[in-house]
C-alpha cells in the first residue's frame, strides 16, 4: 500500500488535488458495511463519521475491532447487523461510513 502526501499529482489523474479519499489510502480489503450482503461476517476497521456518530455507535457496542454479522441488507431500508449478541438497525448513510474487512465465519 502506498501513501502520497496531500496535494501531490495522482498517477494518470487530471491534475493536482488532495488524495484524501483515494483507494490507495484505505486498506485493500476495506469496504463499507452498506456493500456487504446478508450473512457476511466482518471486522470493523474504521468509523468515517464524526464524533457524534462514533459516540452513538460506541454506545451501542459497535467499535473499531469488533466482529459483526450482517443479518439483513436489502439495499432499501435499514441494514440490520448483530454486534456482541445485540441486533442493531443502521440507516444506509450510517452503514456507508463504517469501513469493514470481510472475514470467514
Protein Blocks (a to p, Z undefined) as FASTA:
>chain_A
ZZddehiacehiabdddfklgmklpcfkbccfklpcghiacddfbdcbdfklmmmmmmno
paghiacddfbdghiajddddeehiacdddfklmmmpccddddZZ
